[in-house]
Amino acid sequence: MKVYIIGIGLIGGSFALDVKANFPEAKIFGIDASDAHLERAKELKLIDEKASMADLKEADVVFVAVPVDVSLGVISKALDQVGENTLVIDAGSTKSKLCQAVSNHANRRNFLAAHPISGTEYSGPEAATPNLFRDKTNIICEVEKTAFKLQERALEIFSKLGMRIRYMDPESHDRHIAYVSHLSHISSFMLGKTVLEKEKNERDIFDLAGSGFASTVRLAKSSPAMWTPIFQQNKENVLETLNGYISNLTQFKDLIENEDFEEVFNEMERTNHIRTILNGIN
């Protein structure tokens, strides 16, 4: 199996590691805008060889893991190159604009729109992590538009990598992900910004920050180059989630100002239900 990975960072590199582990006969080729990334990926044995878009006609599988604004053009160019038996998969965090962009492509049947919900706050080839996708949900959109034999190939790969599969339409995907992923990143970035503005002594931040702060602000270490296009492409849903979040923050602030600490307690106790949800769903 010849696997071409476009974008050798955290997601693409981790995919390479897991494909190598689960499909020993596979040969991994890397394509990236940064030649330094490709060289580092070879040093780390994430890929076997460097490649170019013109080589995709030889591919069995193409896995696209680039920022979502770049992916719109990259996936169309990849579909221009591939043969009729090539499977093209993307891993982007937004789906509506992408699915619209490829909807009329002559090779639309070769494309599977996917979103493995996994990752860390790190980026680049060094961030690649074995088993990153194991026991994670992978959302697939518009599966009916992908050729059945290519669906089967994708599901075999996803199964070997240990992913759980959910099917959604692109609009539902973008709406739900705005709440459970995109809002989390905005909240983390803005918490980090607030602390940086108010705590001018960096040593105080380092010495006094507890595990709660560290875990809450962890996502603020994520790549702006990746997240800015996500917020742009999913603008309407992101704004809706932000409005709800700001409303809840304002209400909580009002409770404290009015010294209604009984209701402060009740609000937090009601929200504790999130623990039951996250601990209880297999």
Backbone hydrogen bonds in HBPLUS format (Angstrom, degrees):
<---DONOR---> <-ACCEPTOR-->    atom                        ^
c    i                          cat <-CA-CA->   ^        H-A-AA   ^      H-
h    n   atom  resd res      DA  || num        DHA   H-A  angle D-A-AA Bond
n    s   type  num  typ     dist DA aas  dist angle  dist       angle   num
A0027-LYS N   A0001-MET O   2.90 MM  26  6.28 157.6  1.95 158.0 163.3     1
A0060-ASP N   A0002-LYS O   2.94 MM  58  5.23 166.1  1.96 143.3 147.3     2
A0061-VAL N   A0002-LYS O   3.14 MM  59  6.47 160.7  2.18 156.8 156.9     3
A0003-VAL N   A0027-LYS O   2.92 MM  24  6.10 170.4  1.93 164.7 168.0     4
A0029-PHE N   A0003-VAL O   2.81 MM  26  6.11 165.8  1.83 161.9 164.9     5
A0004-TYR N   A0061-VAL O   2.85 MM  57  6.24 165.8  1.87 160.9 163.0     6
A0063-PHE N   A0004-TYR O   2.84 MM  59  6.28 159.7  1.88 158.1 164.7     7
A0005-ILE N   A0029-PHE O   2.84 MM  24  6.19 167.5  1.86 162.6 163.6     8
A0031-ILE N   A0005-ILE O   2.87 MM  26  6.06 152.7  1.94 163.3 157.9     9
A0006-ILE N   A0063-PHE O   2.84 MM  57  6.16 160.8  1.88 154.3 160.9    10
A0065-ALA N   A0006-ILE O   2.80 MM  59  5.97 177.0  1.80 168.0 168.8    11
A0007-GLY N   A0031-ILE O   2.77 MM  24  6.16 156.1  1.83 172.3 174.1    12
A0013-GLY N   A0009-GLY O   2.75 MM   4  5.26 148.1  1.85 133.7 144.5    13
A0014-SER N   A0010-LEU O   3.00 MM   4  5.91 152.1  2.07 135.3 143.4    14
A0015-PHE N   A0011-ILE O   2.92 MM   4  6.08 156.3  1.98 148.4 155.1    15
A0016-ALA N   A0012-GLY O   3.00 MM   4  6.24 151.8  2.08 142.2 149.9    16
A0017-LEU N   A0013-GLY O   3.02 MM   4  6.35 158.2  2.07 147.8 152.7    17
A0018-ASP N   A0014-SER O   3.04 MM   4  6.29 162.9  2.07 151.3 155.2    18
A0019-VAL N   A0015-PHE O   2.90 MM   4  6.06 155.5  1.96 151.4 158.3    19
A0020-LYS N   A0016-ALA O   2.98 MM   4  6.14 165.1  2.01 152.0 156.0    20
A0021-ALA N   A0017-LEU O   3.03 MM   4  6.26 152.1  2.11 142.7 150.5    21
A0022-ASN N   A0018-ASP O   2.99 MM   4  6.08 148.8  2.09 143.1 150.6    22
A0023-PHE N   A0019-VAL O   2.71 MM   4  5.46 142.4  1.85 151.6 158.6    23
A0026-ALA N   A0023-PHE O   2.86 MM   3  5.52 165.1  1.89 126.1 131.3    24
A0048-ASP N   A0028-ILE O   2.74 MM  20  5.30 162.4  1.77 140.5 146.9    25
A0049-GLU N   A0028-ILE O   3.32 MM  21  6.82 152.0  2.41 150.6 157.2    26
A0030-GLY N   A0049-GLU O   2.90 MM  19  6.35 155.4  1.96 154.7 163.0    27
A0051-ALA N   A0030-GLY O   2.85 MM  21  5.65 140.3  2.01 165.7 155.4    28
A0037-HIS N   A0034-SER O   3.15 MM   3  5.23 123.0  2.49  95.7 109.0    29
A0038-LEU N   A0034-SER O   3.23 MM   4  6.65 153.3  2.31 143.8 150.6    30
A0039-GLU N   A0035-ASP O   2.91 MM   4  6.20 161.1  1.94 152.1 156.7    31
A0040-ARG N   A0036-ALA O   2.93 MM   4  6.11 159.4  1.98 146.1 152.1    32
A0041-ALA N   A0037-HIS O   2.80 MM   4  5.97 150.9  1.88 145.0 153.9    33
A0042-LYS N   A0038-LEU O   2.97 MM   4  6.26 146.0  2.08 145.8 154.2    34
A0043-GLU N   A0039-GLU O   3.01 MM   4  6.33 156.9  2.07 146.2 152.6    35
A0044-LEU N   A0040-ARG O   2.92 MM   4  6.16 151.5  2.00 148.7 156.3    36
A0046-LEU N   A0041-ALA O   2.82 MM   5  5.12 156.0  1.87 163.4 162.2    37
A0045-LYS N   A0042-LYS O   2.98 MM   3  4.83 153.7  2.06  99.6 107.7    38
A0055-ASP N   A0052-SER O   2.97 MM   3  5.51 155.2  2.03 114.4 122.1    39
A0056-LEU N   A0053-MET O   3.15 MM   3  5.60 169.1  2.17 116.7 120.1    40
A0058-GLU N   A0055-ASP O   2.98 MM   3  5.95 170.3  1.99 130.1 133.4    41
A0059-ALA N   A0056-LEU O   2.98 MM   3  5.08 163.0  2.01 109.7 115.3    42
A0087-LEU N   A0060-ASP O   2.99 MM  27  6.21 171.2  2.00 141.0 142.2    43
A0062-VAL N   A0087-LEU O   2.71 MM  25  6.11 153.2  1.78 162.2 167.9    44
A0089-ILE N   A0062-VAL O   2.75 MM  27  6.10 167.1  1.76 168.5 171.8    45
A0064-VAL N   A0089-ILE O   2.77 MM  25  6.11 164.3  1.80 158.4 163.8    46
A0091-ALA N   A0064-VAL O   3.09 MM  27  6.31 130.5  2.34 171.0 173.6    47
A0070-VAL N   A0067-PRO O   3.01 MM   3  5.43 120.3  2.38 109.4 123.7    48
A0071-SER N   A0067-PRO O   2.94 MM   4  6.16 149.5  2.04 151.6 161.4    49
A0074-VAL N   A0070-VAL O   3.09 MM   4  6.23 169.1  2.10 153.7 156.9    50
A0075-ILE N   A0071-SER O   2.89 MM   4  5.66 173.5  1.90 147.7 149.5    51
A0077-LYS N   A0073-GLY O   2.98 MM   4  6.21 158.4  2.03 150.5 156.8    52
A0078-ALA N   A0074-VAL O   2.81 MM   4  6.05 151.7  1.89 148.0 156.7    53
A0079-LEU N   A0075-ILE O   2.89 MM   4  6.11 160.4  1.93 149.6 154.3    54
A0080-ASP N   A0076-SER O   3.03 MM   4  6.28 135.5  2.23 137.4 149.4    55
A0081-GLN N   A0078-ALA O   3.01 MM   3  5.29 136.7  2.20 103.7 115.3    56
A0082-VAL N   A0078-ALA O   3.19 MM   4  6.37 144.5  2.32 153.9 163.4    57
A0086-THR N   A0083-GLY O   3.24 MM   3  5.48 166.5  2.26 115.8 116.2    58
A0088-VAL N   A0110-ASN O   2.85 MM  22  5.92 168.2  1.86 160.9 159.4    59
A0112-LEU N   A0088-VAL O   2.79 MM  24  6.16 155.9  1.85 167.1 171.7    60
A0099-CYS N   A0095-LYS O   2.90 MM   4  5.97 172.0  1.91 161.6 163.6    61
A0100-GLN N   A0096-SER O   3.03 MM   4  6.22 153.6  2.10 148.3 156.0    62
A0101-ALA N   A0097-LYS O   2.94 MM   4  6.08 150.9  2.02 141.0 149.1    63
A0101-ALA N   A0098-LEU O   3.02 MM   3  5.00 112.3  2.50  93.0 109.4    64
A0102-VAL N   A0098-LEU O   3.15 MM   4  6.48 144.9  2.28 153.0 160.7    65
A0103-SER N   A0100-GLN O   3.33 MM   3  5.13 156.7  2.39  98.5 105.3    66
A0105-HIS N   A0102-VAL O   3.09 MM   3  5.20 167.4  2.10 112.0 115.8    67
A0108-ARG N   A0105-HIS O   3.07 MM   3  5.14 148.8  2.17 120.9 116.1    68
A0110-ASN N   A0107-ASN O   2.92 MM   3  5.57 160.4  1.96 120.3 126.5    69
A0111-PHE N   A0108-ARG O   3.02 MM   3  5.48 165.8  2.04 118.5 123.1    70
A0147-ALA N   A0109-ARG O   2.83 MM  38  5.02 169.0  1.85 134.9 135.1    71
A0141-CYS N   A0113-ALA O   2.91 MM  28  5.37 165.0  1.93 151.6 156.4    72
A0115-HIS N   A0139-ILE O   2.77 MM  24  5.03 130.3  2.01 140.5 153.6    73
A0139-ILE N   A0115-HIS O   3.03 MM  24  5.03 162.0  2.07 128.4 123.7    74
A0118-SER N   A0116-PRO O   2.93 MM   2  5.74 121.4  2.28 112.2  95.6    75
A0117-ILE N   A0137-THR O   2.80 MM  20  5.64 168.7  1.81 171.8 173.0    76
A0127-ALA N   A0124-GLY O   2.99 MM   3  5.55 153.1  2.06 116.6 124.7    77
A0128-ALA N   A0125-PRO O   3.07 MM   3  5.61 166.7  2.09 117.8 122.1    78
A0134-ARG N   A0131-ASN O   3.30 MM   3  5.24 152.2  2.38  99.5 107.4    79
A0136-LYS N   A0133-PHE O   3.08 MM   3  5.32 155.4  2.15 133.7 129.4    80
A0135-ASP N   A0162-GLY O   2.71 MM  27  5.52 156.1  1.77 137.1 139.5    81
A0164-ARG N   A0136-LYS O   2.83 MM  28  5.94 167.5  1.84 147.2 151.4    82
A0138-ASN N   A0164-ARG O   2.61 MM  26  5.85 154.3  1.67 167.5 174.5    83
A0166-ARG N   A0138-ASN O   3.07 MM  28  6.18 159.3  2.12 141.8 142.0    84
A0140-ILE N   A0166-ARG O   2.80 MM  26  6.21 161.8  1.84 163.6 169.2    85
A0168-MET N   A0140-ILE O   3.05 MM  28  6.28 159.1  2.10 149.1 153.8    86
A0145-LYS N   A0142-GLU O   2.97 MM   3  5.68 164.9  2.00 121.9 126.8    87
A0146-THR N   A0143-VAL O   3.08 MM   3  5.54 168.4  2.09 118.6 121.5    88
A0150-LEU N   A0147-ALA O   2.98 MM   3  5.35 129.8  2.24 107.2 120.9    89
A0151-GLN N   A0147-ALA O   2.90 MM   4  6.27 146.1  2.02 151.1 162.1    90
A0152-GLU N   A0148-PHE O   3.00 MM   4  6.32 158.5  2.04 153.6 158.1    91
A0153-ARG N   A0149-LYS O   3.24 MM   4  6.46 150.2  2.34 131.5 138.7    92
A0154-ALA N   A0150-LEU O   2.98 MM   4  6.21 161.5  2.02 147.8 152.4    93
A0155-LEU N   A0151-GLN O   2.87 MM   4  6.13 165.1  1.89 158.4 162.3    94
A0156-GLU N   A0152-GLU O   3.00 MM   4  6.17 147.9  2.10 144.0 152.3    95
A0157-ILE N   A0153-ARG O   3.15 MM   4  6.45 158.6  2.20 147.8 152.6    96
A0158-PHE N   A0154-ALA O   2.86 MM   4  6.16 170.8  1.87 160.0 162.2    97
A0159-SER N   A0155-LEU O   2.88 MM   4  5.87 154.8  1.94 140.5 147.7    98
A0160-LYS N   A0156-GLU O   3.03 MM   4  6.22 162.2  2.06 147.6 151.9    99
A0161-LEU N   A0157-ILE O   3.01 MM   4  6.26 148.0  2.11 149.5 158.8   100
A0163-MET N   A0158-PHE O   3.02 MM   5  5.46 168.6  2.03 156.6 153.5   101
A0162-GLY N   A0159-SER O   2.99 MM   3  5.06 154.5  2.06 102.9 111.0   102
A0173-HIS N   A0169-ASP O   3.03 MM   4  6.26 164.2  2.05 159.7 164.9   103
A0174-ASP N   A0170-PRO O   3.03 MM   4  6.27 167.3  2.05 152.2 154.2   104
A0175-ARG N   A0171-GLU O   3.07 MM   4  6.26 153.9  2.14 146.0 153.2   105
A0176-HIS N   A0172-SER O   2.95 MM   4  6.12 173.9  1.96 160.1 161.1   106
A0177-ILE N   A0173-HIS O   2.90 MM   4  5.96 167.3  1.92 158.3 162.5   107
A0178-ALA N   A0174-ASP O   3.13 MM   4  6.06 140.5  2.30 132.1 141.0   108
A0179-TYR N   A0176-HIS O   3.10 MM   3  5.51 131.4  2.35 105.0 116.3   109
A0180-VAL N   A0176-HIS O   3.18 MM   4  6.54 168.0  2.19 156.9 158.7   110
A0181-SER N   A0177-ILE O   2.91 MM   4  5.31 141.2  2.06 141.8 145.8   111
A0182-HIS N   A0177-ILE O   3.04 MM   5  6.38 160.4  2.08 148.3 154.2   112
A0183-LEU N   A0178-ALA O   2.89 MM   5  5.87 144.1  2.02 146.3 154.3   113
A0185-HIS N   A0181-SER O   3.19 MM   4  6.55 152.5  2.27 152.2 158.6   114
A0186-ILE N   A0182-HIS O   3.12 MM   4  6.46 161.1  2.15 150.8 155.8   115
A0187-SER N   A0183-LEU O   2.89 MM   4  6.04 168.7  1.90 156.1 159.2   116
A0188-SER N   A0184-SER O   3.02 MM   4  6.18 155.0  2.09 142.3 149.0   117
A0189-PHE N   A0185-HIS O   2.90 MM   4  6.12 165.7  1.92 154.4 158.0   118
A0190-MET N   A0186-ILE O   2.94 MM   4  6.12 166.7  1.96 156.7 160.1   119
A0191-LEU N   A0187-SER O   2.93 MM   4  6.07 145.6  2.05 142.5 151.9   120
A0192-GLY N   A0188-SER O   3.00 MM   4  6.21 164.7  2.03 150.4 154.4   121
A0193-LYS N   A0189-PHE O   2.92 MM   4  6.21 155.0  1.98 145.9 153.4   122
A0194-THR N   A0190-MET O   2.94 MM   4  6.05 159.2  1.98 141.6 146.7   123
A0195-VAL N   A0191-LEU O   3.05 MM   4  6.30 163.2  2.08 153.8 157.5   124
A0196-LEU N   A0192-GLY O   2.96 MM   4  6.15 161.2  2.00 150.3 156.0   125
A0197-GLU N   A0193-LYS O   2.94 MM   4  6.15 147.8  2.05 147.7 156.3   126
A0198-LYS N   A0194-THR O   3.04 MM   4  6.22 151.9  2.12 146.2 153.4   127
A0199-GLU N   A0195-VAL O   2.76 MM   4  5.54 161.5  1.79 153.2 158.2   128
A0204-ASP N   A0201-ASN O   3.02 MM   3  5.41 128.2  2.30 106.2 118.8   129
A0205-ILE N   A0201-ASN O   3.34 MM   4  6.83 153.3  2.42 147.5 154.5   130
A0206-PHE N   A0202-GLU O   3.01 MM   4  6.31 163.8  2.04 150.8 154.6   131
A0207-ASP N   A0203-ARG O   2.83 MM   4  5.98 166.5  1.85 151.9 155.9   132
A0208-LEU N   A0204-ASP O   2.87 MM   4  5.68 160.2  1.91 147.9 153.3   133
A0209-ALA N   A0205-ILE O   3.05 MM   4  5.57 140.8  2.21 139.8 145.7   134
A0214-ALA N   A0210-GLY O   3.06 MM   4  6.33 169.0  2.07 153.5 156.9   135
A0215-SER N   A0211-SER O   2.89 MM   4  5.99 161.2  1.93 147.4 151.6   136
A0216-THR N   A0212-GLY O   3.01 MM   4  6.09 154.7  2.07 144.0 151.4   137
A0217-VAL N   A0213-PHE O   2.87 MM   4  5.94 157.4  1.93 157.2 162.1   138
A0220-ALA N   A0217-VAL O   2.91 MM   3  5.45 152.1  1.99 116.5 125.5   139
A0221-LYS N   A0218-ARG O   3.09 MM   3  5.93 165.3  2.12 122.0 125.4   140
A0222-SER N   A0219-LEU O   3.00 MM   3  5.42 161.5  2.03 116.7 119.5   141
A0226-MET N   A0223-SER O   3.13 MM   3  5.39 139.6  2.31 103.2 113.7   142
A0227-TRP N   A0223-SER O   3.09 MM   4  6.37 160.3  2.13 150.6 156.4   143
A0228-THR N   A0224-PRO O   2.96 MM   4  5.64 166.9  1.97 146.3 148.5   144
A0231-PHE N   A0227-TRP O   3.04 MM   4  6.33 163.7  2.07 158.4 160.7   145
A0232-GLN N   A0228-THR O   3.01 MM   4  6.25 150.9  2.10 147.6 156.5   146
A0233-GLN N   A0229-PRO O   2.86 MM   4  6.00 165.9  1.88 149.9 152.9   147
A0234-ASN N   A0230-ILE O   2.97 MM   4  6.06 149.1  2.07 147.7 156.1   148
A0238-VAL N   A0234-ASN O   2.91 MM   4  6.01 161.2  1.94 161.4 167.3   149
A0239-LEU N   A0235-LYS O   2.87 MM   4  6.04 162.1  1.91 156.8 160.7   150
A0240-GLU N   A0236-GLU O   3.12 MM   4  6.35 153.7  2.19 142.4 149.6   151
A0241-THR N   A0237-ASN O   3.03 MM   4  6.31 161.6  2.06 149.8 153.9   152
A0242-LEU N   A0238-VAL O   2.88 MM   4  6.09 156.7  1.93 150.0 157.3   153
A0243-ASN N   A0239-LEU O   2.91 MM   4  6.08 158.3  1.96 149.0 154.1   154
A0244-GLY N   A0240-GLU O   3.21 MM   4  6.49 158.5  2.26 146.6 151.5   155
A0245-TYR N   A0241-THR O   2.93 MM   4  6.14 155.7  1.99 147.6 154.9   156
A0246-ILE N   A0242-LEU O   2.77 MM   4  5.92 167.2  1.79 158.0 160.9   157
A0247-SER N   A0243-ASN O   3.00 MM   4  6.08 153.9  2.07 140.7 148.2   158
A0248-ASN N   A0244-GLY O   3.07 MM   4  6.33 155.8  2.13 143.8 149.4   159
A0249-LEU N   A0245-TYR O   2.93 MM   4  6.24 156.7  1.98 150.2 157.1   160
A0250-THR N   A0246-ILE O   2.87 MM   4  6.06 159.7  1.92 150.2 155.7   161
A0251-GLN N   A0247-SER O   2.97 MM   4  6.21 159.2  2.02 148.1 153.6   162
A0252-PHE N   A0248-ASN O   2.98 MM   4  6.15 157.7  2.03 145.9 152.0   163
A0253-LYS N   A0249-LEU O   2.89 MM   4  6.11 156.0  1.94 148.9 155.7   164
A0254-ASP N   A0250-THR O   2.90 MM   4  6.17 154.4  1.97 147.8 154.9   165
A0255-LEU N   A0251-GLN O   3.02 MM   4  6.32 151.7  2.10 146.1 153.2   166
A0256-ILE N   A0252-PHE O   3.18 MM   4  6.51 156.2  2.24 147.0 152.2   167
A0257-GLU N   A0253-LYS O   2.92 MM   4  6.21 164.1  1.95 154.0 158.8   168
A0258-ASN N   A0254-ASP O   2.89 MM   4  6.02 152.3  1.97 147.5 154.8   169
A0260-ASP N   A0255-LEU O   2.86 MM   5  5.11 163.2  1.89 159.8 158.5   170
A0259-GLU N   A0256-ILE O   3.00 MM   3  4.85 158.1  2.05 102.8 108.7   171
A0264-VAL N   A0260-ASP O   3.11 MM   4  6.48 144.4  2.24 138.7 149.4   172
A0265-PHE N   A0261-PHE O   2.98 MM   4  6.09 161.2  2.02 138.3 142.1   173
A0266-ASN N   A0262-GLU O   3.00 MM   4  6.31 156.9  2.05 140.5 147.2   174
A0267-GLU N   A0263-GLU O   2.79 MM   4  5.94 159.1  1.84 149.0 153.8   175
A0268-MET N   A0264-VAL O   3.11 MM   4  6.39 164.8  2.14 151.9 155.1   176
A0269-GLU N   A0265-PHE O   2.84 MM   4  6.05 158.1  1.89 152.8 160.1   177
A0270-ARG N   A0266-ASN O   2.87 MM   4  6.03 159.9  1.91 150.7 155.3   178
A0271-THR N   A0267-GLU O   3.07 MM   4  6.25 151.6  2.15 141.2 149.3   179
A0272-ASN N   A0268-MET O   2.98 MM   4  6.24 126.1  2.28 139.3 153.1   180
A0272-ASN N   A0269-GLU O   3.17 MM   3  5.10 137.3  2.36  93.4 105.3   181
A0273-HIS N   A0270-ARG O   3.25 MM   3  5.99 165.7  2.27 113.9 118.2   182
A0274-ILE N   A0271-THR O   3.01 MM   3  5.98 172.6  2.01 129.9 131.3   183
A0275-ARG N   A0272-ASN O   2.92 MM   3  5.67 150.9  2.00 120.7 127.6   184
A0276-THR N   A0273-HIS O   3.01 MM   3  5.26 120.2  2.38 102.5 116.4   185
A0277-ILE N   A0273-HIS O   3.19 MM   4  6.61 156.7  2.25 151.5 157.8   186
A0278-LEU N   A0274-ILE O   2.95 MM   4  6.18 169.5  1.96 153.0 155.3   187
A0279-ASN N   A0275-ARG O   2.90 MM   4  5.95 149.5  1.99 147.5 155.8   188
A0280-GLY N   A0276-THR O   2.91 MM   4  5.63 134.9  2.11 138.2 148.6   189
